[in-house]
Every structure is written in C-alpha cells, then in structure tokens.
Amino acid sequence: MKRIACIGNFDGVHQGHQLLINRVVELAADKFTTAVITFDPDPETVFARKKIEHLTTLKQKKEYFYSMGIEEVIVIPFSEEISYFSKEKFIESFLNSFNLDTLICGRDYRFGHRGEGNSDYLVNTTKKNFKVEVLEHVLYNNEKISSTMISNLIKEGNLDLAKELLNHDYHIEASVLNKKVITENVLPLQGKYPVLVNSEELTLDNETIDYPDKKKVRIVFR
C-alpha cells in the first residue's frame, strides 16, 4: 500500500507539526498507510558536532506520532555524508524509495546540501515519483510557532505558554542522581515548578528534585 507521509524533524511535536500529521491522517482516509519521515540524529546536532538539548527524544516523538494515528515512522539515519547530498540525490536516494503517494511538508522545509532544496522545488521538480502538498505555518502573535520559540519559553520559565503552543503537556525523560535531574530534554533554567514524577506530585527546583536515585523517570510539568 502506498504511503501518505509528512517530513521534518518534529522536535516537540507542536501545533505546527500537528497540522502536518493531521493532514496525513485526513488525506490517507484508510486508503493509504500513514507515515512520518524524520531524522536521527537531528541534523542540527550533526552540523554543530555536539549534543543539543531537545524538547523531545526520538522515543517521545514516536509516542506522539502513534497516538495521532500514524502507522509507520521512517527514520533517516542522518550523517555528515548525507548532509552533502544534493537535493536531487536526496530525493533519489530516500524520498523516491518510500513508495509515497503524497508527501506533505511545511512551507519552510529545506533539504539537500546547505538547504539548496525547498518546498517550491519539491512541488515543481520532475525528479520525484510522488505528489507534494505544502502547508503554511501556524502562527502565534504573527510569528511562526517553532521548536526554538518553545525551547526559549521553557528556558525562561514560561511553561504555560510553551504548553499552549505545544498543545500538550510538556514532559521529559530523565534520570535522578543525588537529587539532580539528568536529561537530554530542555529544562527551565531557574525557578520552582510543580511536576509529576512517575505520577507522584513533587517540585522541581533549579534542576533538582527530592526523589530517590533512579535511571528512568517521566517528569511531567503541571
């Protein structure tokens, strides 16, 4: 069965990402397989050559995708070598091999070496073997909702607005060692925040929490 898919990094799976995913499910209408195409590691991490904090891990992203009706998650193993692929080679090596009926992307989607490919190119190129649908940005105060915007809100301690733009609770995957919260997710830099730690009501205070040492915990910001 052919696929209807959307493509992107999807950090946070926020309102803008949800628009793409919901369109995939709507367009598939039980006639096509619903899919998300994403990358691991995050291309930004490869370019920066260092670890970067994210709103969501790949595991968290998949949980959101499946809960929204996505049946398959196609993960492109991003590398420095792939970052040098031309826009034509990226389509030929990846997108044309995914048995797509339609690919859905955001207006600002870019791909290929130095982002030489964009949504307009995807629509117009004869190199592809699938249809393309481009969706416009979701805005907040006339500004595009983005993962960077939400990350900055969380770091500033504005969890209420961050959760509004995410359209879901913000939660992190972490471990606790000597009351210190260790995570790859973005954390508020200062302040005290009510949280649920494995369903227990506690307070996170400047990245510390009164909780026994544990390798895996789920911390949900209230």
Order of alpha helices (4+ residues) and beta strands (2+ residues): beta-alpha-beta-alpha-alpha-beta-alpha-alpha-beta-beta-beta-alpha-beta-beta-beta-alpha-alpha-beta-beta-beta-beta-beta
